[in-house]
Amino acid sequence: MGELGPYRALLGGKFRSMAAYRTSFAIELLSNLGATVLDVVTVFVLFRATAAIGGFTLRESILMTGLTAAGFVLADMTVGNIDDLKRYVRMGTLDTVLIRPLRVLPQLIFMDLPLRKLLRLAFGLFVYAAALVANHIHWTPARVLLAVGAPIGAAIFFGAIFVLTASLAFWWVESGELGNGFTYGGRDFTSYPITVYSDWFRDLFAYTLGFGFVAYQPALALLGRADPLGLPAWAGYAAPLVALPAVAIASLVWSTGVRHYRSTGS
């Protein structure tokens, strides 16, 4: 338990900086909210031109959008700042982190925990909850468990993607745009029914990389709908477990990268 003290100190410093600049923090809260609002509004705009997309109605699609929004923002708020690893490597800041007798990843997380994204998380959870109500779901114990577990599983999955893509900076400092293609690109991919994508693109991102199990499969299970693409009904209930291999792969790449790091020499 003694090891938690330094992390509490880092988090406490973050709260003190927020308290010192409250107006700035409030502005950041509101400005960050706009990104998630825009994602949801985009779905409504698309449905002004059609009654269904990929065989799904607006209510059903918003369930996937809300689930993605809640899971992604939770991951972004907790580990999303790991994207700055490339800057830490370039500037040598990582050297000071490595010499401390603490775990590297938690230090980097608590150094700049983006609490300015709290409103984004609240809005994402609101959209998800509203979609659950709007779809008149037939609740069972399994669906209640899935409704709670799905956004958590999505957050863990996206968190693993954040860590995995950030780890590329140990070998390739300018890997940021490539990483964004899988983190923010994955968010956009999972915000819609995967039936709207072409076969090869869907096979690559939805099944090979696992993004189809973030929102699409859990939403099908919650709605009680059969998968038009042929996966069995139990796939939706097991979908959050896709986060486990993602975490295992991210952990392996991260630990390999930390061992590979040889400092900037500064």
C-alpha positions as CSV (number, residue, x, y, z in Angstrom):
1,M,0.0,0.0,0.0
2,G,3.0,2.3,0.6
3,E,3.6,2.4,-3.2
4,L,0.2,4.1,-3.7
5,G,1.5,7.2,-1.8
6,P,3.5,8.7,-4.7
7,Y,0.6,8.1,-7.1
8,R,-1.8,9.9,-4.7
9,A,0.7,12.8,-4.6
10,L,0.8,13.0,-8.4
11,L,-3.0,13.0,-8.5
12,G,-3.2,15.5,-5.7
13,G,-0.9,17.8,-7.7
14,K,-3.3,17.6,-10.6
15,F,-6.3,18.5,-8.5
16,R,-4.4,21.5,-7.0
17,S,-3.5,22.8,-10.4
18,M,-7.2,22.5,-11.4
19,A,-8.2,24.4,-8.3
20,A,-5.6,27.2,-9.0
21,Y,-7.0,27.8,-12.5
22,R,-10.7,27.1,-12.2
23,T,-11.9,29.2,-15.0
24,S,-9.5,27.7,-17.4
25,F,-10.5,24.2,-16.3
26,A,-14.2,25.0,-16.7
27,I,-13.5,26.3,-20.3
28,E,-11.6,23.1,-21.0
29,L,-14.4,21.0,-19.7
30,L,-16.9,22.7,-22.1
31,S,-14.6,22.7,-25.1
32,N,-13.8,19.0,-24.7
33,L,-17.5,18.1,-24.5
34,G,-18.0,19.3,-28.1
35,A,-16.1,16.4,-29.6
36,T,-18.4,13.7,-28.2
37,V,-21.5,15.8,-29.0
38,L,-20.4,16.1,-32.6
39,D,-20.0,12.4,-32.9
40,V,-23.6,11.8,-31.7
41,V,-25.0,14.7,-33.8
42,T,-23.3,13.1,-36.9
43,V,-25.4,10.0,-36.5
44,F,-28.6,12.0,-36.3
45,V,-27.6,13.9,-39.4
46,L,-27.1,10.7,-41.4
47,F,-30.5,9.4,-40.4
48,R,-32.2,12.5,-41.8
49,A,-31.5,11.1,-45.2
50,T,-32.5,7.5,-44.6
51,A,-34.7,5.4,-42.2
52,A,-32.0,2.7,-41.7
53,I,-28.3,2.3,-42.1
54,G,-26.9,-1.2,-42.6
55,G,-30.2,-2.6,-41.6
56,F,-30.4,-0.7,-38.3
57,T,-32.7,2.0,-37.2
58,L,-31.6,5.3,-35.5
59,R,-32.4,4.0,-32.0
60,E,-30.4,0.8,-32.6
61,S,-27.5,2.7,-34.1
62,I,-27.4,5.3,-31.2
63,L,-27.1,2.4,-28.8
64,M,-23.8,1.5,-30.5
65,T,-22.7,5.1,-30.7
66,G,-23.5,5.7,-27.0
67,L,-21.7,2.5,-26.0
68,T,-18.6,3.5,-28.0
69,A,-18.7,7.1,-26.6
70,A,-18.9,5.9,-23.0
71,G,-16.1,3.3,-23.4
72,F,-13.8,5.4,-25.5
73,V,-13.9,8.5,-23.4
74,L,-13.4,6.4,-20.2
75,A,-10.3,5.0,-21.8
76,D,-9.2,8.4,-23.2
77,M,-9.6,10.0,-19.8
78,T,-7.6,7.4,-17.9
79,V,-4.8,6.3,-20.3
80,G,-5.3,8.5,-23.3
81,N,-2.5,10.9,-22.3
82,I,-0.1,8.0,-23.0
83,D,-0.1,9.4,-26.5
84,D,2.4,11.9,-25.1
85,L,5.0,9.1,-24.8
86,K,6.6,10.2,-28.2
87,R,7.2,13.6,-26.7
88,Y,8.6,12.2,-23.5
89,V,11.0,10.0,-25.5
90,R,12.1,12.9,-27.8
91,M,12.7,15.3,-25.0
92,G,14.2,12.9,-22.5
93,T,11.4,13.3,-19.9
94,L,11.0,9.5,-19.8
95,D,14.5,9.2,-18.4
96,T,13.4,10.9,-15.1
97,V,10.4,8.6,-14.9
98,L,12.5,5.5,-15.3
99,I,14.9,6.3,-12.5
100,R,12.1,6.4,-9.9
101,P,11.3,3.2,-8.0
102,L,7.7,3.2,-9.4
103,R,6.0,1.5,-12.3
104,V,6.4,3.5,-15.5
105,L,2.9,3.4,-16.9
106,P,1.0,4.5,-13.8
107,Q,3.5,7.4,-13.4
108,L,2.8,8.6,-17.0
109,I,-0.9,8.3,-16.5
110,F,-1.0,10.3,-13.3
111,M,1.4,12.9,-14.5
112,D,-1.3,14.4,-16.7
113,L,-4.7,12.8,-16.0
114,P,-7.0,14.6,-18.4
115,L,-9.8,15.3,-16.0
116,R,-11.0,18.0,-18.4
117,K,-12.7,15.2,-20.2
118,L,-15.2,14.5,-17.4
119,L,-18.1,16.1,-19.2
120,R,-17.4,14.1,-22.3
121,L,-17.6,10.9,-20.2
122,A,-20.9,12.1,-18.5
123,F,-22.4,12.9,-21.9
124,G,-21.3,9.5,-23.3
125,L,-22.9,7.7,-20.4
126,F,-26.1,9.8,-20.8
127,V,-26.4,8.9,-24.5
128,Y,-25.8,5.2,-23.7
129,A,-28.4,5.2,-20.9
130,A,-30.9,7.1,-23.1
131,A,-30.4,4.6,-25.9
132,L,-31.0,1.7,-23.5
133,V,-34.3,3.3,-22.5
134,A,-35.3,4.3,-26.0
135,N,-34.9,0.7,-27.4
136,H,-37.3,-0.8,-24.9
137,I,-34.9,-3.7,-24.1
138,H,-36.4,-6.9,-22.6
139,W,-34.2,-7.0,-19.5
140,T,-32.8,-10.3,-18.1
141,P,-30.1,-10.8,-15.6
142,A,-27.6,-11.5,-18.4
143,R,-28.6,-8.3,-20.3
144,V,-28.2,-6.2,-17.1
145,L,-24.8,-7.7,-16.6
146,L,-23.9,-7.0,-20.2
147,A,-25.2,-3.4,-20.1
148,V,-22.9,-2.7,-17.2
149,G,-19.9,-4.7,-18.4
150,A,-20.0,-3.7,-22.1
151,P,-18.8,-0.1,-21.6
152,I,-16.2,-1.2,-19.1
153,G,-15.0,-3.9,-21.6
154,A,-14.9,-1.2,-24.3
155,A,-12.9,1.1,-22.1
156,I,-10.3,-1.6,-21.3
157,F,-10.1,-2.6,-25.0
158,F,-9.6,1.0,-26.1
159,G,-7.1,1.6,-23.3
160,A,-5.1,-1.4,-24.5
161,I,-5.1,0.1,-28.0
162,F,-3.9,3.4,-26.6
163,V,-1.0,1.7,-24.8
164,L,-0.2,-0.5,-27.7
165,T,0.0,2.2,-30.3
166,A,1.8,4.6,-27.9
167,S,4.5,1.9,-27.4
168,L,5.5,2.2,-31.0
169,A,7.3,5.4,-29.9
170,F,10.0,3.3,-28.3
171,W,11.1,2.3,-31.8
172,W,9.6,5.0,-34.0
173,V,9.2,8.4,-32.4
174,E,7.0,9.9,-35.2
175,S,4.4,7.1,-34.9
176,G,1.6,9.4,-33.7
177,E,-0.6,9.5,-36.8
178,L,-0.4,5.8,-37.2
179,G,-1.5,5.3,-33.6
180,N,-4.4,7.7,-34.1
181,G,-5.7,5.6,-37.0
182,F,-6.3,2.8,-34.6
183,T,-7.5,4.7,-31.5
184,Y,-9.6,7.5,-32.9
185,G,-10.2,5.6,-36.1
186,G,-11.4,2.7,-34.1
187,R,-13.8,4.9,-32.2
188,D,-15.3,6.1,-35.4
189,F,-15.5,2.6,-36.8
190,T,-17.3,1.2,-33.8
191,S,-19.8,4.1,-33.6
192,Y,-21.8,2.6,-36.5
193,P,-23.2,-0.8,-37.4
194,I,-20.4,-2.8,-39.0
195,T,-22.8,-3.9,-41.7
196,V,-22.2,-0.6,-43.4
197,Y,-18.6,-1.4,-44.2
198,S,-17.2,-3.5,-47.1
199,D,-16.3,-7.1,-46.6
200,W,-12.5,-6.8,-46.5
201,F,-12.5,-3.7,-44.3
202,R,-15.0,-5.3,-41.9
203,D,-13.1,-8.5,-41.7
204,L,-9.9,-6.7,-40.9
205,F,-11.1,-4.2,-38.3
206,A,-14.2,-5.9,-36.9
207,Y,-12.9,-9.4,-36.5
208,T,-9.1,-9.6,-37.0
209,L,-8.5,-6.6,-34.8
210,G,-11.6,-7.1,-32.6
211,F,-13.3,-3.8,-33.0
212,G,-16.6,-5.5,-33.9
213,F,-16.9,-6.7,-30.4
214,V,-16.7,-3.3,-28.8
215,A,-20.2,-2.1,-29.5
216,Y,-21.8,-3.9,-32.4
217,Q,-22.0,-7.4,-30.9
218,P,-23.0,-6.3,-27.3
219,A,-25.7,-4.1,-28.9
220,L,-27.1,-7.0,-30.8
221,A,-27.3,-9.1,-27.6
222,L,-29.0,-6.2,-25.7
223,L,-31.5,-5.7,-28.5
224,G,-32.1,-9.4,-28.9
225,R,-31.3,-9.3,-32.6
226,A,-29.7,-12.0,-34.6
227,D,-26.4,-11.0,-36.3
228,P,-27.0,-10.4,-40.0
229,L,-23.4,-11.5,-40.5
230,G,-24.0,-14.9,-38.9
231,L,-22.2,-14.9,-35.6
232,P,-24.1,-16.8,-32.8
233,A,-26.1,-15.0,-30.1
234,W,-23.6,-15.8,-27.4
235,A,-20.9,-13.8,-29.2
236,G,-22.5,-10.6,-28.0
237,Y,-22.4,-11.7,-24.3
238,A,-18.8,-12.8,-24.6
239,A,-17.8,-9.7,-26.5
240,P,-16.3,-7.7,-23.6
241,L,-13.8,-10.6,-23.1
242,V,-12.1,-9.4,-26.3
243,A,-10.4,-6.9,-24.0
244,L,-8.4,-9.6,-22.3
245,P,-6.2,-10.6,-25.3
246,A,-5.9,-6.9,-26.2
247,V,-4.5,-6.2,-22.7
248,A,-2.1,-9.1,-22.9
249,I,-0.7,-8.0,-26.3
250,A,-0.4,-4.4,-25.1
251,S,1.3,-5.4,-21.9
252,L,3.8,-7.5,-23.9
253,V,4.6,-4.7,-26.4
254,W,4.8,-2.1,-23.6
255,S,7.2,-4.1,-21.4
256,T,9.4,-5.0,-24.4
257,G,9.5,-1.3,-25.4
258,V,10.5,-0.2,-21.9
259,R,13.3,-2.8,-21.9
260,H,14.3,-1.6,-25.4
261,Y,14.5,2.1,-24.5
262,R,18.1,3.4,-24.3
263,S,17.6,7.0,-23.3
264,T,18.2,10.2,-25.3
265,G,21.7,10.5,-24.0
266,S,20.9,14.0,-22.7
